Amino acid sequence: MKKLTISVLAFFIIFSCFSLNPSVQAASFTDVPNRALKEVNYLAEGRIVSGFTPTVFKPSQTITRAEAAVFIGRTLQVDGTKQKTRFIDLGASSFASGYVESLAKKG
């Protein structure tokens, strides 16, 4: 699980270089270990990921398929507007529907 989490974070760091908004203030998560704090804050500042609260990130929580699609979609700057998808298990009202469908269209 740790290797998967590190791999996902590395992927987002590489691609998020192109979509950072430097005017966003640094996140101040109190539950992220020091070894990952710089990277998690980098992703939060780039609005790729967000915490559950301004200070709680929950780094040990499993990332869902929908959340991963949102992270990738934000990194690639695809349209995240909620919409109907081609997937029967993901309705148009899902927070991830726009990103999932936009990514699916890209192939």
Disulfide bonds with the S-S distance in Angstrom:
none
